[in-house]
Amino acid sequence: MKRIFDIVVSSFVLLLFLPFGILIGILIAASSRGGVFYIQQRVGENQKSFGLFKFRTMAIDADKSGKLTVGMRDSRITAVGFFLRKYKLDEFPQFINVLSGTMSIVGPRPEVHEYVVMYTESQLDVLKVKPGITDLASLEYFNENDLLGKSKDPQKTYVEEVMPAKLDLNKKYISNSSIGADLKIIWRTFKKIIS
């Protein structure tokens, strides 16, 4: 049932978003050197790696200086990228991941490998389900970049505070997952973005 929901909704969103996606692609290509999409390797269901699609919001090779984005004024973020990140528009290509079956609309946000290797045995349980575009942790840490931007040691804050809290929320979601719960999370995410 969840897979059918994912296919129907992601197909509708991609078709609806296509004209805006083309415009965004033109703006990205015209404003900075590099491709329109950024594909980052993340760890998904059953610890399998996959390429997560996003609109490119940073300069080329920006991730070589660190995977964490520190504040919305991170110098690596392009002018167009700042706008896309502010309104979460950079995330829309992930509906391609949903359509391909590597992600779901709602589920634990997929993490990069360098942080997954820090998971405890219990925390690895979040990798038993398909990752998602949005989840309870995404709502709770909607302004995570700003939070990390205020930290004296963003890496330490993420690993010791943010990541464990997000994983606890992911485990809470998994133990109470249902189509009804997913619809509530989707609605809350939509309201967050609009507000």
C-alpha positions as CSV (number, residue, x, y, z in Angstrom):
1,M,0.0,0.0,0.0
2,K,2.8,2.4,0.9
3,R,4.7,1.7,-2.3
4,I,1.5,2.4,-4.4
5,F,1.1,5.7,-2.5
6,D,4.7,6.6,-3.1
7,I,4.4,5.9,-6.9
8,V,1.2,7.8,-7.3
9,V,2.2,10.9,-5.3
10,S,5.8,11.1,-6.6
11,S,4.5,10.8,-10.2
12,F,2.0,13.6,-9.6
13,V,4.5,15.9,-7.9
14,L,7.2,15.4,-10.6
15,L,4.7,16.2,-13.4
16,L,3.4,19.2,-11.5
17,F,6.9,20.4,-10.6
18,L,8.4,19.9,-14.1
19,P,8.1,23.5,-15.4
20,F,9.5,24.9,-12.1
21,G,12.3,22.2,-12.2
22,I,13.3,23.3,-15.7
23,L,13.4,27.0,-14.6
24,I,15.5,26.1,-11.6
25,G,17.8,24.1,-13.7
26,I,18.4,27.0,-16.1
27,L,19.0,29.4,-13.1
28,I,21.5,26.9,-11.6
29,A,23.4,26.4,-14.9
30,A,23.4,30.2,-15.6
31,S,24.6,31.3,-12.2
32,S,27.5,29.0,-11.4
33,R,29.8,26.4,-13.0
34,G,28.8,22.8,-12.7
35,G,25.8,20.5,-13.3
36,V,22.2,21.1,-12.4
37,F,22.0,18.0,-10.1
38,Y,24.1,16.9,-7.2
39,I,24.1,13.2,-6.5
40,Q,25.4,12.2,-3.1
41,Q,26.0,8.6,-2.0
42,R,23.8,7.8,1.0
43,V,23.1,4.6,3.0
44,G,19.6,3.3,2.5
45,E,17.5,0.2,3.3
46,N,19.5,-2.8,4.5
47,Q,22.7,-0.6,4.5
48,K,22.8,-0.4,0.7
49,S,24.3,2.7,-0.8
50,F,22.4,4.7,-3.4
51,G,22.7,8.1,-5.2
52,L,20.4,10.7,-3.6
53,F,19.3,13.4,-6.1
54,K,19.3,17.1,-5.2
55,F,19.5,20.3,-7.1
56,R,23.0,21.6,-6.8
57,T,23.2,24.4,-4.3
58,M,27.0,24.6,-3.7
59,A,30.1,25.2,-5.7
60,I,31.7,22.2,-7.4
61,D,33.6,19.9,-5.0
62,A,32.3,21.8,-2.0
63,D,31.7,18.6,-0.2
64,K,35.4,17.9,-0.1
65,S,35.8,20.4,2.7
66,G,33.1,18.7,4.8
67,K,29.7,17.0,4.5
68,L,28.0,19.3,7.0
69,T,26.4,22.6,5.9
70,V,27.1,25.2,8.6
71,G,24.4,27.8,8.5
72,M,22.5,29.2,5.5
73,R,25.4,31.6,4.9
74,D,27.9,28.9,4.4
75,S,30.3,30.4,1.9
76,R,30.1,27.3,-0.3
77,I,26.4,27.9,-1.1
78,T,25.7,29.7,-4.3
79,A,23.2,32.6,-4.5
80,V,20.6,30.5,-6.2
81,G,21.4,27.7,-3.8
82,F,20.6,29.9,-0.8
83,F,17.1,30.5,-2.2
84,L,16.6,26.8,-3.0
85,R,17.7,25.7,0.5
86,K,15.6,28.3,2.2
87,Y,12.4,26.9,0.7
88,K,13.7,23.3,0.6
89,L,13.3,23.3,-3.2
90,D,16.7,21.5,-3.6
91,E,15.0,18.4,-2.2
92,F,12.4,18.0,-4.9
93,P,14.5,15.8,-7.2
94,Q,14.4,13.1,-4.5
95,F,10.9,12.3,-5.8
96,I,13.0,10.6,-8.6
97,N,14.5,8.4,-5.9
98,V,11.0,7.6,-4.6
99,L,9.8,6.7,-8.1
100,S,12.9,4.4,-8.6
101,G,12.2,2.7,-5.3
102,T,15.4,3.7,-3.4
103,M,13.4,6.0,-1.1
104,S,9.9,6.6,0.2
105,I,8.1,9.9,0.7
106,V,8.1,9.4,4.5
107,G,10.9,7.5,6.3
108,P,14.2,8.1,8.2
109,R,16.4,10.6,6.3
110,P,19.3,8.7,4.7
111,E,22.7,9.5,6.1
112,V,26.2,9.5,4.5
113,H,28.4,6.6,5.2
114,E,30.9,8.4,7.4
115,Y,28.2,9.0,10.0
116,V,26.5,5.6,9.6
117,V,29.7,3.9,10.7
118,M,29.2,5.7,14.1
119,Y,25.8,4.1,14.7
120,T,25.3,1.8,17.6
121,E,23.8,-1.7,17.0
122,S,20.4,-0.3,18.1
123,Q,20.6,2.7,15.9
124,L,21.3,0.5,12.9
125,D,17.6,-0.5,13.1
126,V,16.6,2.6,11.3
127,L,18.3,1.1,8.2
128,K,15.8,-1.8,8.1
129,V,13.3,0.4,6.4
130,K,13.3,2.5,3.3
131,P,14.7,6.1,3.9
132,G,12.4,9.0,3.2
133,I,12.3,12.6,2.0
134,T,10.7,13.8,5.2
135,D,10.3,12.4,8.7
136,L,9.7,13.4,12.3
137,A,13.4,14.3,12.7
138,S,13.2,16.6,9.6
139,L,10.4,18.5,11.3
140,E,12.1,18.7,14.6
141,Y,15.4,19.8,13.1
142,F,13.9,21.9,10.2
143,N,16.6,24.6,10.8
144,E,19.4,22.2,11.5
145,N,21.9,24.2,9.3
146,D,21.3,27.4,11.4
147,L,21.7,25.4,14.6
148,L,25.0,24.0,13.5
149,G,26.1,27.5,12.3
150,K,25.8,28.7,15.9
151,S,27.9,25.9,17.3
152,K,31.6,26.4,18.1
153,D,32.2,22.8,16.9
154,P,29.5,21.9,14.4
155,Q,30.9,18.4,13.8
156,K,30.9,17.6,17.5
157,T,27.4,19.1,18.0
158,Y,26.0,17.0,15.1
159,V,27.6,13.7,16.2
160,E,27.0,14.0,19.9
161,E,23.6,15.9,20.0
162,V,21.8,16.2,16.7
163,M,22.4,12.7,15.2
164,P,21.4,10.7,18.3
165,A,18.2,12.8,18.8
166,K,17.3,12.3,15.1
167,L,17.8,8.6,15.3
168,D,15.6,8.3,18.4
169,L,12.9,10.1,16.5
170,N,13.4,7.8,13.5
171,K,13.0,4.7,15.8
172,K,9.8,6.3,17.2
173,Y,8.4,6.7,13.7
174,I,9.3,3.1,12.7
175,S,7.5,1.7,15.8
176,N,4.4,3.7,15.0
177,S,4.4,3.9,11.2
178,S,1.2,3.8,9.2
179,I,-0.3,5.6,6.2
180,G,-2.2,7.9,8.6
181,A,1.0,8.8,10.4
182,D,2.7,9.4,7.0
183,L,-0.1,11.7,5.9
184,K,0.3,13.8,9.1
185,I,4.0,14.1,8.6
186,I,3.5,15.2,5.0
187,W,1.0,17.8,6.0
188,R,3.2,19.1,8.8
189,T,6.2,19.3,6.4
190,F,4.1,21.2,3.8
191,K,3.0,23.7,6.5
192,K,6.6,24.1,7.7
193,I,7.8,24.9,4.2
194,I,4.9,27.4,3.5
195,S,5.4,29.1,6.8
